[in-house]
Amino acid sequence: MNLKLIGLLFYCLLPLCSTVNAETRQDDVIYVHSEALSDFKDLKNDDPTNDLSVATNLHALSTMQPTIKFEYMTTKRSLMFMEIGDKNICVVNKIKTKERLDKYIFSLPINLFLGLRLYQHNAYTSLSGYTSFDSTVHLDELFKQKPNSRVLISGQISYGDALDNQLASLPQKNKILRSSREHDTGIIKMFEQGYAEFTILYPQQIYKHEPGLKAHSYTIASSPPFVLGHLMCTKTKATKAFIKQINNNLTSDVNYNKLLEIHLKFIRPTEQLMFKHYFSQVF
């Protein structure tokens, strides 16, 4: 084979080799999805100062070896791509549910949120007998007593098995389902504007918007006192190795105090003692 022919063959095969290498690299990329635009920007810019979930996830990801690419994506779209299964996708701040455990793999807990609470717009008279932190509201009983009231909830997230079941049993007329992206800030904005008497939020979400957001709040029956956020990933060889790295990082000796310190920056001083009690049970 003469030199010209060898050169021509090498020139033709070079693009194919490049494509193979690109595909190999693509297989190693971990795509980390966030459904909140502000969180996505902070994750991408490595800025942990504005939000608990960003700060804790950046901490968990701080020693990772794989190439990580952050993407802004609603949970609904993330789940659609995860069903296809052609990418290594992980979604931040996801609650473990029985249905999800059948399909996806989870990291150890990365963040702890004080339990979801029922918030009532302050334009309405507070519910009698439910003002103490220990008293609980049963949603079905509440809306039997207030049949014309509505609760504003997100169609993008799970509120956990117990609360999802309570919400599913409510009549449709008592629910406003918001399915657009930016469910966090979007629901708070709609609630502030009086679209519904009630909504369901985490105290940490409210903390970010104080002192502007004024509302009565109540403990919800059967809702756990806290929930744990995990990275939820597709089941691929790369994500399994990735989750193993994350878990090794989270169980290191220095992790406990650092993770607690991060959380306390986003907790009301009056709730920190209770938060430390829950935190010690998990981490």
PALO-336551 format. One record per residue: residue number from 1; residue in one letter; x, z, y of N, C-alpha, C in turn; chain. Coordinates in Angstrom, 1 decimal. Each point is the difference from the previous one (the first is absolute). Layout:
! residues N
NUM,a,X,Z,Y,X,Z,Y,X,Z,Y,A
...
***
This chain:
! residues 283
1,m,0.9,0.0,-1.2,-0.9,0.0,1.2,0.9,0.0,1.2,A
2,n,-0.2,-1.0,0.9,0.9,-0.1,1.2,-0.4,1.1,1.0,A
3,l,0.9,0.1,1.0,-0.2,1.1,1.0,-1.2,-0.2,0.9,A
4,k,-0.3,-1.3,0.3,-1.2,-0.3,0.8,-1.3,0.5,-0.7,A
5,l,-0.1,-0.3,-1.3,-1.1,0.4,-0.7,-0.2,1.5,-0.1,A
6,i,1.2,0.7,-0.2,0.0,1.5,-0.1,-0.5,0.5,1.3,A
7,g,0.5,-0.5,1.1,-0.4,0.4,1.4,-1.5,-0.2,0.2,A
8,l,-0.5,-1.1,-0.4,-1.4,-0.3,0.2,-0.9,1.0,-0.8,A
9,l,0.4,0.2,-1.3,-0.7,1.0,-0.8,0.0,1.4,0.6,A
10,f,1.1,0.4,0.5,0.1,1.3,0.6,-0.9,0.1,1.2,A
11,y,0.0,-1.1,0.8,-0.8,0.0,1.2,-1.5,0.1,-0.3,A
12,c,-0.4,-0.7,-1.1,-1.4,0.1,-0.4,-0.4,1.3,-0.6,A
13,l,0.9,0.7,-0.7,-0.4,1.3,-0.6,0.1,1.1,1.0,A
14,l,0.7,-0.1,1.1,0.2,1.1,0.9,-1.3,0.6,0.5,A
15,p,-1.0,-0.9,0.5,-1.3,0.6,0.4,-0.7,0.8,-1.1,A
16,l,0.1,-0.5,-1.2,-0.6,0.7,-1.1,0.6,1.4,-0.2,A
17,c,1.3,0.1,0.1,0.7,1.3,-0.2,-0.4,0.9,1.1,A
18,s,-0.1,-0.5,1.3,-0.4,0.8,1.1,-1.4,0.5,-0.2,A
19,t,-0.9,-0.9,-0.5,-1.4,0.5,-0.3,-0.1,1.1,-1.0,A
20,v,0.8,-0.2,-1.1,0.0,1.1,-1.0,0.5,1.3,0.6,A
21,n,1.1,-0.1,0.8,0.5,1.3,0.6,-1.0,0.6,1.0,A
22,a,-0.7,-0.8,0.7,-1.0,0.5,0.9,-1.2,0.6,-0.7,A
23,e,-0.3,-0.6,-1.2,-1.1,0.6,-0.7,0.4,1.3,-0.6,A
24,t,1.3,0.1,-0.5,0.5,1.3,-0.5,0.0,1.0,1.0,A
25,r,0.4,-0.3,1.3,0.0,1.0,1.0,-1.4,0.4,0.4,A
26,q,-0.9,-1.0,-0.1,-1.5,0.3,0.3,-0.5,1.0,-1.0,A
27,d,0.4,-0.1,-1.2,-0.5,0.9,-1.1,0.5,1.4,0.3,A
28,d,1.1,0.2,0.7,0.5,1.3,0.3,-0.6,0.7,1.2,A
29,v,-0.7,-0.8,0.9,-0.5,0.5,1.2,-1.2,0.9,-0.3,A
30,i,-0.1,1.2,0.7,-1.1,0.9,-0.1,-0.8,-0.2,1.3,A
31,y,-1.3,-0.4,-0.1,-0.8,-0.2,1.2,-0.8,1.3,0.2,A
32,v,0.2,0.7,1.1,-0.7,1.3,0.3,-1.0,-0.3,1.0,A
33,h,-1.3,0.2,-0.4,-1.1,-0.3,0.9,-0.6,1.2,0.7,A
34,s,-0.3,-0.2,1.3,-0.7,1.0,0.8,-1.2,-0.6,0.6,A
35,e,-1.1,0.7,0.0,-1.3,-0.5,0.5,-0.2,0.3,1.5,A
36,a,1.0,0.8,0.6,-0.1,0.4,1.4,1.1,-0.7,0.8,A
37,l,-0.4,-0.8,1.0,0.9,-0.8,0.7,1.1,0.9,0.7,A
38,s,-0.4,1.1,0.6,1.0,0.9,0.6,1.0,0.5,-1.0,A
39,d,-0.5,0.4,-1.2,0.9,0.5,-1.0,0.9,-1.1,-0.5,A
40,f,-0.5,-1.2,-0.2,0.8,-1.1,-0.4,1.2,-0.3,1.0,A
41,k,-0.3,0.1,1.3,1.0,-0.3,1.0,1.1,1.1,-0.1,A
42,d,-0.5,1.3,-0.2,0.9,1.1,0.0,0.9,0.0,-1.3,A
43,l,-0.6,-0.4,-1.1,0.7,-0.2,-1.3,1.1,-1.0,0.2,A
44,k,-0.4,-1.1,0.6,0.9,-1.2,0.1,1.2,0.4,1.0,A
45,n,-0.3,0.8,1.0,1.0,0.4,1.0,0.7,1.3,-0.4,A
46,d,-0.3,0.5,-1.1,0.6,1.2,-0.5,-0.2,1.2,1.0,A
47,d,-1.2,0.1,0.5,-0.3,1.0,1.0,-1.0,1.1,-0.6,A
48,p,0.5,1.2,-0.3,-0.8,1.0,-0.6,-0.7,1.0,0.9,A
49,t,0.0,-0.3,1.3,-0.4,1.0,1.0,-1.5,0.0,0.3,A
50,n,-0.8,-1.0,-0.4,-1.4,-0.1,0.5,-1.0,0.4,-1.0,A
51,d,0.3,0.0,-1.3,-1.0,0.1,-1.0,0.5,0.7,-1.3,A
52,l,-0.8,0.9,-0.5,0.4,0.7,-1.2,0.3,-0.9,-1.2,A
53,s,-0.9,-1.0,-0.3,0.2,-0.8,-1.1,1.3,-0.9,0.1,A
54,v,0.3,-0.4,1.2,1.2,-0.8,0.3,1.2,0.8,-0.3,A
55,a,0.0,1.2,0.6,1.2,0.9,-0.1,0.3,0.4,-1.5,A
56,t,-1.1,0.3,-0.8,0.2,0.4,-1.4,0.4,-1.2,-0.8,A
57,n,-0.5,-1.2,0.2,0.3,-1.1,-0.8,1.4,-0.5,0.4,A
58,l,0.4,0.0,1.2,1.4,-0.4,0.4,1.0,1.0,-0.7,A
59,h,-0.4,1.3,-0.1,0.9,1.0,-0.6,0.1,-0.4,-1.5,A
60,a,-1.1,-0.3,-0.7,0.0,-0.3,-1.4,0.8,-1.3,-0.3,A
61,l,0.0,-1.0,1.0,0.6,-1.3,-0.2,1.5,0.0,0.5,A
62,s,0.4,1.1,0.5,1.3,0.0,0.7,1.2,-0.3,-0.8,A
63,t,0.0,0.2,-1.3,1.2,-0.3,-0.9,-0.3,-1.1,-1.0,A
64,m,-1.0,-0.8,0.3,-0.4,-1.1,-1.0,1.0,-1.2,0.0,A
65,q,0.3,-0.5,-1.2,0.9,-1.1,-0.1,-0.6,-1.4,0.1,A
66,p,-1.3,-0.1,-0.5,-0.6,-1.4,0.0,-0.2,-0.5,1.5,A
67,t,-0.2,-1.3,0.1,-0.3,-0.5,1.3,-1.5,0.3,0.2,A
68,i,-0.3,0.7,1.2,-1.4,0.3,0.3,-0.4,-0.8,1.2,A
69,k,-1.2,-0.6,-0.2,-0.6,-0.7,1.1,-1.4,0.6,0.3,A
70,f,-0.2,0.5,1.2,-1.2,0.6,0.4,-1.0,-1.1,0.5,A
71,e,-1.3,0.1,-0.5,-1.0,-0.9,0.4,-1.2,0.7,0.5,A
72,y,-0.7,-0.6,1.0,-1.2,0.5,0.5,-1.2,-0.6,-0.8,A
73,m,-0.8,0.8,-0.7,-1.0,-0.5,-0.9,-1.1,1.0,-0.2,A
74,t,-1.2,-0.4,0.1,-1.1,0.9,-0.3,0.0,0.3,-1.5,A
75,t,-0.5,1.2,-0.4,0.0,0.4,-1.4,-0.7,-1.0,-0.9,A
76,k,-1.1,-0.6,0.5,-0.8,-1.0,-0.7,0.9,-1.2,-0.4,A
77,r,0.8,-0.5,1.0,0.8,-1.1,-0.3,1.2,0.4,-0.9,A
78,s,0.6,1.2,0.3,1.1,0.4,-0.9,-0.5,0.1,-1.4,A
79,l,-1.2,0.5,-0.3,-0.5,0.1,-1.4,-0.2,-1.4,-0.6,A
80,m,-0.4,-0.9,0.9,-0.2,-1.4,-0.5,1.3,-0.6,-0.4,A
81,f,1.1,0.2,0.7,1.3,-0.5,-0.3,0.5,0.7,-1.2,A
82,m,-0.3,1.3,-0.1,0.5,0.8,-1.2,-0.6,-0.5,-1.3,A
83,e,-1.3,-0.4,0.1,-0.7,-0.5,-1.1,0.7,-1.3,-0.5,A
84,i,0.4,-0.8,0.9,0.7,-1.3,-0.4,1.3,0.3,-0.7,A
85,g,0.7,1.0,0.5,1.2,0.5,-0.7,1.2,-0.8,0.1,A
86,d,0.2,-0.9,1.0,1.2,-0.8,0.1,1.0,0.6,1.0,A
87,k,-0.2,1.2,0.5,0.9,0.6,0.9,0.1,1.5,-0.4,A
88,n,1.2,0.6,0.4,0.2,1.4,-0.1,-0.6,0.7,1.2,A
89,i,-1.2,0.5,-0.1,-0.7,0.5,1.2,-0.2,1.5,-0.2,A
90,c,0.2,0.8,1.1,-0.3,1.4,0.1,-0.8,0.3,1.2,A
91,v,-1.0,0.8,0.0,-0.8,0.3,1.1,0.2,1.5,0.3,A
92,v,0.2,0.3,1.3,0.3,1.4,0.4,-1.3,0.9,0.0,A
93,n,0.2,1.3,-0.2,-1.1,1.0,0.3,-1.2,-0.2,-0.9,A
94,k,0.1,-0.3,-1.2,-1.1,-0.2,-0.9,-0.3,1.3,-0.9,A
95,i,-1.3,0.2,-0.1,-0.4,1.2,-0.9,-0.2,-0.5,-1.4,A
96,k,0.5,0.8,-0.9,-0.2,-0.3,-1.4,-1.5,0.1,-0.4,A
97,t,-0.6,-1.0,-0.6,-1.3,0.1,-0.6,0.1,-0.6,-1.4,A
98,k,-1.0,0.4,-0.8,0.0,-0.4,-1.4,0.1,-1.5,-0.1,A
99,e,-0.8,-0.7,0.8,0.0,-1.5,-0.1,1.4,-0.6,0.4,A
100,r,0.6,0.6,1.0,1.3,-0.5,0.4,1.1,0.2,-1.0,A
101,l,-0.1,1.2,-0.6,1.1,0.3,-1.0,0.0,-0.9,-1.2,A
102,d,-1.2,-0.6,-0.3,0.0,-1.0,-1.0,0.7,-1.3,0.3,A
103,k,0.2,-0.3,1.3,0.5,-1.3,0.4,1.4,0.1,0.6,A
104,y,0.3,1.1,0.7,1.2,0.1,0.8,0.9,1.2,-0.4,A
105,i,1.2,0.0,0.6,0.9,1.1,-0.2,0.2,0.7,1.3,A
106,f,0.2,1.3,0.0,0.1,0.8,1.2,1.3,0.8,0.0,A
107,s,0.5,0.2,1.2,1.1,0.9,0.3,-0.5,1.4,-0.1,A
108,l,1.0,0.9,0.0,-0.4,1.4,0.2,-0.6,0.2,1.4,A
109,p,-0.6,1.1,0.4,-0.6,0.1,1.3,1.1,-0.1,1.1,A
110,i,-0.4,-0.8,1.0,0.8,-0.2,1.2,-0.5,0.8,1.2,A
111,n,-1.3,0.0,0.1,-0.6,0.8,1.2,-1.2,0.8,-0.5,A
112,l,-0.2,1.1,0.7,-1.2,0.8,-0.2,-0.8,0.1,1.2,A
113,f,-1.3,-0.4,-0.2,-0.9,0.1,1.2,-1.0,1.1,-0.3,A
114,l,-0.3,0.8,1.0,-1.0,1.0,-0.1,-1.3,-0.7,-0.3,A
115,g,-0.9,0.6,-0.8,-1.2,-0.6,-0.5,-0.9,-0.7,1.0,A
116,l,-0.6,-1.0,-0.4,-0.9,-0.8,0.8,-1.1,1.0,0.5,A
117,r,-0.4,-0.2,1.3,-1.1,0.9,0.6,-1.0,-0.9,0.6,A
118,l,-1.2,0.5,0.1,-1.1,-0.7,0.6,0.0,0.4,1.5,A
119,y,0.1,-1.1,0.8,0.0,0.2,1.5,-1.3,-0.4,0.6,A
120,q,-0.5,0.8,0.9,-1.3,-0.3,0.6,0.3,-0.2,1.5,A
121,h,-0.6,-1.1,0.6,0.2,-0.3,1.4,-0.5,1.2,0.8,A
122,n,0.8,0.3,1.1,-0.4,1.2,0.7,-1.2,-0.2,1.0,A
123,a,-0.6,-1.2,-0.1,-1.2,-0.3,0.8,-1.2,0.6,-0.8,A
124,y,0.2,0.4,-1.2,-1.0,0.6,-0.9,0.2,1.5,-0.1,A
125,t,-1.1,0.8,-0.2,0.1,1.4,-0.2,0.7,0.3,-1.4,A
126,s,0.9,0.9,0.0,0.7,0.3,-1.2,-0.9,0.5,-1.1,A
127,l,0.4,-0.2,-1.2,-0.9,0.4,-1.2,0.1,1.5,-0.1,A
128,s,-1.2,0.6,0.0,-0.1,1.5,-0.1,0.5,0.5,-1.4,A
129,g,0.9,1.0,0.1,0.4,0.6,-1.2,1.2,-0.6,-0.7,A
130,y,0.6,-1.0,0.7,1.1,-0.7,-0.6,1.3,-0.1,0.9,A
131,t,0.1,1.0,0.9,1.0,-0.1,1.0,1.3,0.7,-0.5,A
132,s,0.0,0.8,-1.0,1.2,0.6,-0.5,0.7,-1.0,-1.0,A
133,f,1.3,0.2,-0.1,0.8,-0.9,-0.8,-0.3,0.0,-1.4,A
134,d,-0.5,1.2,-0.5,-0.3,0.1,-1.5,-1.3,-0.5,-0.4,A
135,s,-1.0,-0.2,1.0,-1.3,-0.5,-0.4,0.1,-1.5,-0.3,A
136,t,-0.9,-0.4,-0.9,0.1,-1.4,-0.4,-1.4,-0.7,0.2,A
137,v,0.1,-1.3,0.2,-1.1,-0.9,0.2,-0.2,-0.8,-1.2,A
138,h,-1.2,-0.1,-0.6,-0.3,-0.9,-1.0,-0.6,-1.2,0.6,A
139,l,0.6,-1.2,-0.2,-0.4,-1.2,0.8,-1.5,-0.4,-0.4,A
140,d,-0.3,0.1,-1.3,-1.4,-0.4,-0.3,-1.0,0.9,0.6,A
141,e,0.2,1.4,0.1,-0.9,0.9,0.6,0.0,-0.2,1.5,A
142,l,1.1,-0.3,0.6,0.1,-0.3,1.5,-0.9,-1.1,0.4,A
143,f,0.1,-1.1,-0.8,-0.8,-1.2,0.5,-1.5,0.1,-0.5,A
144,k,-0.3,0.9,-0.8,-1.4,0.3,-0.3,-0.6,0.7,1.2,A
145,q,0.8,0.9,0.6,-0.4,0.7,1.2,0.1,-0.8,1.3,A
146,k,0.9,-1.0,0.0,0.1,-0.9,1.1,-0.1,-1.4,-0.4,A
147,p,-1.2,-0.5,-0.4,-0.2,-1.3,-0.6,0.3,-1.2,0.9,A
148,n,0.1,0.3,1.3,0.2,-1.1,0.9,1.5,-0.1,0.5,A
149,s,0.8,0.9,-0.5,1.4,0.1,0.4,0.8,-0.9,-0.9,A
150,r,1.2,-0.4,0.4,0.9,-0.9,-0.8,1.4,0.5,0.1,A
151,v,0.7,-0.3,-1.1,1.4,0.3,0.0,0.8,-1.3,0.0,A
152,l,1.1,0.0,0.8,0.8,-1.2,0.1,1.2,0.2,-1.0,A
153,i,0.1,-1.0,-0.9,1.1,0.1,-1.0,0.7,-1.4,-0.1,A
154,s,1.2,0.0,-0.6,0.7,-1.2,-0.2,-0.3,-0.6,-1.3,A
155,g,0.0,-1.4,0.0,-0.2,-0.7,-1.3,1.4,-0.4,-0.5,A
156,q,1.1,0.4,0.6,1.3,-0.5,-0.4,0.7,1.0,-0.8,A
157,i,-0.4,1.3,-0.1,0.7,1.0,-0.7,-0.9,0.8,-1.0,A
158,s,0.7,0.7,-0.9,-0.7,1.0,-0.8,0.2,1.3,0.6,A
159,y,-1.1,0.8,0.0,0.1,1.4,0.5,0.2,1.0,-1.2,A
160,g,0.4,-0.5,-1.1,0.2,0.8,-1.2,-1.3,0.0,-0.9,A
161,d,0.2,0.2,-1.3,-1.1,-0.2,-0.9,-1.3,0.9,0.4,A
162,a,0.3,1.3,0.3,-1.2,0.9,0.3,-0.8,-0.5,1.2,A
163,l,0.7,-0.3,1.1,-0.6,-0.3,1.2,-0.6,-1.4,-0.1,A
164,d,0.7,-0.9,-0.6,-0.6,-1.4,-0.2,-1.3,0.1,-0.7,A
165,n,-0.1,0.9,-1.0,-1.3,0.1,-0.8,-1.1,0.6,1.0,A
166,q,0.3,0.9,0.8,-0.9,0.6,0.9,-0.5,-1.1,1.0,A
167,l,0.9,-0.8,0.5,-0.4,-1.0,1.0,-0.8,-1.1,-0.7,A
168,a,0.3,-0.4,-1.2,-0.7,-1.0,-0.7,-1.4,0.4,-0.3,A
169,s,-0.3,1.3,-0.1,-1.4,0.4,-0.3,-0.8,0.1,1.3,A
170,l,0.6,-0.1,1.2,-0.8,0.0,1.2,-0.8,-1.3,0.2,A
171,p,-1.2,0.1,0.6,-0.7,-1.2,0.3,0.7,-0.9,1.0,A
172,q,-0.1,-1.3,-0.2,0.8,-0.9,0.9,-0.4,0.2,1.5,A
173,k,-1.2,0.4,0.2,-0.4,0.2,1.4,0.8,1.1,0.7,A
174,n,0.6,0.9,-0.8,0.7,1.1,0.6,1.5,-0.3,0.1,A
175,k,0.4,-1.3,-0.3,1.5,-0.3,0.1,0.2,-1.2,0.9,A
176,i,1.1,0.1,0.7,0.5,-1.2,0.7,1.4,-0.3,-0.6,A
177,l,0.1,-1.1,-0.6,1.2,-0.4,-0.8,0.8,-0.9,0.9,A
178,r,1.2,0.4,0.4,0.9,-0.8,0.8,1.1,-0.6,-1.0,A
179,s,0.0,-1.4,-0.1,0.8,-0.7,-0.9,1.2,-0.7,0.7,A
180,s,0.1,0.0,1.3,1.0,-0.7,0.7,1.3,0.8,-0.2,A
181,r,1.1,-0.7,0.4,1.3,0.6,-0.1,0.2,1.1,1.0,A
182,e,1.1,0.7,0.0,0.2,1.1,0.9,-1.1,1.1,-0.1,A
183,h,-0.3,0.4,-1.3,-1.1,0.9,-0.2,0.2,1.3,0.7,A
184,d,1.2,0.5,0.1,0.3,1.3,0.5,-0.3,0.0,1.5,A
185,t,0.6,-0.7,0.8,-0.2,0.0,1.4,-1.4,-0.7,0.3,A
186,g,-0.4,-0.9,-0.8,-1.3,-0.7,0.3,-1.2,1.0,-0.2,A
187,i,0.1,0.8,-1.1,-1.1,1.0,-0.2,0.0,1.0,1.1,A
188,i,1.1,0.5,0.4,0.1,1.0,1.0,-0.6,-0.5,1.4,A
189,k,0.4,-1.3,0.3,-0.5,-0.6,1.2,-1.6,-0.1,-0.1,A
190,m,-0.5,-0.5,-1.1,-1.4,-0.2,-0.1,-0.7,1.4,0.0,A
191,f,0.6,1.0,-0.6,-0.6,1.3,0.1,0.0,0.6,1.4,A
192,e,1.1,-0.2,0.7,0.0,0.5,1.4,-1.1,-0.7,0.8,A
193,q,-0.3,-1.3,-0.3,-1.0,-0.7,0.8,-1.4,0.3,-0.4,A
194,g,-0.2,0.8,-1.0,-1.3,0.5,-0.4,-0.8,-0.9,-1.0,A
195,y,0.8,-0.8,-0.8,-0.7,-0.9,-0.9,-0.7,0.8,-1.1,A
196,a,0.5,1.2,-0.3,-0.7,0.8,-1.1,0.2,1.5,0.4,A
197,e,-0.9,0.8,-0.5,0.1,1.5,0.3,1.2,0.6,-0.8,A
198,f,0.3,-0.6,-1.2,1.0,0.6,-0.9,1.1,-1.0,-0.4,A
199,t,1.1,0.5,-0.3,1.0,-0.8,-0.7,0.9,0.9,-0.8,A
200,i,0.8,-0.6,-0.9,0.9,0.8,-0.9,1.4,-0.4,0.3,A
201,l,0.9,1.0,0.3,1.3,-0.2,0.4,0.9,1.1,-0.5,A
202,y,1.3,-0.3,0.0,1.0,1.1,-0.3,0.4,0.7,1.3,A
203,p,0.2,1.3,-0.1,0.4,0.7,1.2,1.2,-0.6,0.7,A
204,q,1.0,-0.5,-0.8,1.2,-0.6,0.6,-0.4,-1.2,0.8,A
205,q,-1.0,-0.7,-0.3,-0.5,-1.2,0.8,-0.5,0.5,1.3,A
206,i,-0.8,1.1,0.0,-0.5,0.5,1.2,1.1,0.6,0.9,A
207,y,1.0,0.6,-0.6,1.1,0.6,0.7,0.7,-1.1,0.9,A
208,k,0.1,-1.2,-0.5,0.6,-1.1,0.7,-0.8,-0.4,1.3,A
209,h,-1.3,0.3,0.0,-0.8,-0.5,1.1,-0.4,1.2,0.9,A
210,e,0.4,1.2,-0.3,-0.3,1.1,0.9,0.8,-0.2,1.3,A
211,p,-0.5,0.6,1.2,-1.2,0.7,0.1,-1.3,-0.9,0.3,A
212,g,0.2,-1.3,-0.1,-1.1,-0.9,0.4,-1.2,0.0,-0.9,A
213,l,0.2,0.3,-1.3,-1.2,-0.1,-0.9,-0.6,1.4,-0.2,A
214,k,-1.2,0.2,0.5,-0.7,1.2,-0.2,-1.1,-0.1,-1.0,A
215,a,0.0,0.9,-1.0,-1.0,-0.1,-1.0,-0.1,1.4,-0.8,A
216,h,-1.2,0.2,-0.5,-0.1,1.2,-0.9,0.5,-0.5,-1.4,A
217,s,0.5,0.9,-0.8,0.5,-0.3,-1.3,-0.4,0.9,-1.0,A
218,y,-0.1,-0.5,-1.3,-0.6,0.8,-1.1,0.7,-0.3,-1.3,A
219,t,0.2,1.0,-0.9,0.5,-0.3,-1.3,-1.0,-0.6,-0.8,A
220,i,0.4,-1.0,-0.8,-1.0,-0.8,-0.9,0.0,0.6,-1.4,A
221,a,-1.1,0.3,-0.5,-0.1,0.5,-1.4,0.6,-0.9,-1.0,A
222,s,0.8,0.5,-1.0,0.6,-0.7,-1.0,1.2,-0.9,0.5,A
223,s,0.3,0.1,1.2,1.2,-0.7,0.6,1.2,0.9,-0.2,A
224,p,1.1,-0.5,-0.6,1.1,0.9,-0.2,0.6,0.5,1.3,A
225,p,0.7,1.1,0.0,0.6,0.5,1.3,1.1,-0.8,0.5,A
226,f,0.6,-0.8,-0.8,1.0,-0.9,0.4,0.0,-1.2,-0.9,A
227,v,0.6,-1.1,0.5,0.2,-1.2,-0.9,1.4,-0.5,0.2,A
228,l,0.5,-0.7,-1.1,1.4,-0.4,0.0,0.1,-1.5,0.1,A
229,g,0.9,-0.5,0.8,0.2,-1.4,0.2,1.2,-0.5,-0.8,A
230,h,-0.1,-1.1,-0.7,1.0,-0.5,-0.9,0.3,-1.5,0.4,A
231,l,1.1,-0.5,-0.4,0.2,-1.4,-0.1,-0.7,-0.5,-1.2,A
232,m,-0.9,-1.0,0.1,-0.7,-0.6,-1.1,0.5,-1.4,-0.2,A
233,c,0.5,-0.3,-1.2,0.7,-1.3,-0.2,-0.5,-0.8,-1.2,A
234,t,0.2,-1.3,0.1,-0.3,-0.8,-1.2,1.0,0.4,-1.1,A
235,k,-0.4,-0.3,-1.2,0.8,0.3,-1.2,0.9,-1.1,-0.3,A
236,t,1.2,0.0,0.6,1.0,-1.0,-0.3,1.3,0.7,-0.3,A
237,k,1.0,-0.7,-0.6,1.3,0.6,-0.3,0.6,0.5,1.3,A
238,a,-0.1,-0.8,1.1,0.7,0.4,1.2,-0.7,1.3,0.6,A
239,t,-1.3,0.0,0.0,-0.7,1.2,0.6,0.2,1.3,-0.8,A
240,k,0.1,-0.2,-1.3,0.2,1.2,-0.9,1.4,0.6,0.3,A
241,a,1.0,-0.9,0.2,1.3,0.5,0.4,0.0,0.6,1.4,A
242,f,-0.7,-0.6,0.9,-0.2,0.4,1.3,-0.6,1.4,0.1,A
243,i,-1.1,0.2,-0.7,-0.7,1.3,-0.1,0.9,1.1,-0.5,A
244,k,0.8,-0.4,-1.0,1.0,1.0,-0.6,1.0,0.5,1.0,A
245,q,0.4,-1.0,0.9,0.9,0.4,1.1,-0.6,0.9,1.0,A
246,i,-1.3,-0.4,0.3,-0.7,0.9,1.0,-0.2,1.4,-0.5,A
247,n,-0.4,0.1,-1.3,-0.2,1.3,-0.6,1.3,0.8,-0.1,A
248,n,1.1,-0.6,-0.3,1.3,0.7,0.0,0.3,0.5,1.4,A
249,n,-0.3,-0.8,1.0,0.2,0.5,1.4,-0.9,1.2,0.4,A
250,l,-1.2,-0.1,-0.4,-1.0,1.0,0.3,0.3,1.4,-0.7,A
251,t,0.6,-0.1,-1.2,0.3,1.2,-0.7,1.4,0.6,0.3,A
252,s,0.7,-0.6,0.9,1.4,0.5,0.3,-0.2,1.4,0.7,A
253,d,1.1,0.8,-0.1,0.0,1.4,0.5,-0.3,0.0,1.5,A
254,v,0.4,-1.0,0.8,-0.2,0.1,1.4,-1.4,-0.5,0.4,A
255,n,-0.7,-0.5,-0.9,-1.3,-0.7,0.4,-1.0,1.0,0.5,A
256,y,-0.2,1.1,-0.7,-1.1,0.9,0.3,0.0,0.5,1.5,A
257,n,1.1,0.5,0.4,0.0,0.5,1.4,-0.1,-1.1,1.0,A
258,k,0.6,-1.2,-0.3,-0.1,-1.1,1.0,-1.4,-0.5,0.0,A
259,l,-0.7,-0.2,-1.1,-1.3,-0.5,0.0,-1.0,1.0,0.7,A
260,l,0.2,1.3,-0.3,-0.9,1.0,0.7,0.3,-0.1,1.5,A
261,e,1.2,-0.1,0.4,0.3,-0.1,1.5,-0.7,-1.2,0.6,A
262,i,0.0,-1.1,-0.7,-0.6,-1.2,0.5,-1.5,0.2,0.2,A
263,h,-0.7,0.6,-1.1,-1.4,0.2,0.1,-0.4,0.9,1.1,A
264,l,0.7,1.1,0.2,-0.4,1.0,1.0,0.1,-0.5,1.5,A
265,k,0.7,-1.1,0.2,0.0,-0.6,1.3,-1.4,-0.6,0.4,A
266,f,-0.8,-0.3,-1.1,-1.3,-0.6,0.3,-1.2,0.9,-0.4,A
267,i,0.2,1.3,0.0,-1.0,0.9,-0.4,-0.2,1.0,1.2,A
268,r,-1.3,0.3,0.3,-0.3,1.0,1.0,0.7,1.3,-0.4,A
269,p,0.5,0.7,1.0,0.6,1.3,-0.3,-0.9,1.0,-0.7,A
270,t,-1.3,-0.1,0.3,-1.0,0.9,-0.6,-0.2,-0.3,-1.5,A
271,e,0.4,-1.2,-0.4,-0.3,-0.4,-1.4,1.3,0.0,-0.8,A
272,q,1.1,0.4,0.6,1.3,-0.1,-0.7,0.2,0.9,-1.2,A
273,l,-0.5,1.3,0.2,0.1,0.9,-1.1,-0.8,-0.4,-1.3,A
274,m,-1.2,-0.5,0.3,-0.8,-0.5,-1.1,0.6,-1.3,-0.6,A
275,f,0.6,-0.8,0.8,0.7,-1.2,-0.5,1.1,0.3,-0.9,A
276,k,0.9,1.0,0.4,1.1,0.4,-0.7,-0.4,0.5,-1.4,A
277,h,-1.1,0.7,-0.1,-0.5,0.5,-1.3,-0.3,-1.2,-0.9,A
278,y,-0.7,-1.0,0.5,-0.4,-1.2,-0.8,1.3,-0.7,-0.4,A
279,f,0.9,-0.2,1.0,1.2,-0.8,-0.2,0.9,0.6,-1.2,A
280,s,0.0,1.4,0.0,0.8,0.7,-1.0,-0.6,-0.2,-1.4,A
281,q,-1.2,-0.3,-0.1,-0.7,-0.3,-1.3,0.4,-1.3,-0.6,A
282,v,0.4,-0.9,0.8,0.2,-1.4,-0.4,1.5,-0.4,-0.1,A
283,f,0.7,0.3,1.0,1.4,-0.5,0.1,1.0,1.0,-0.5,A
***
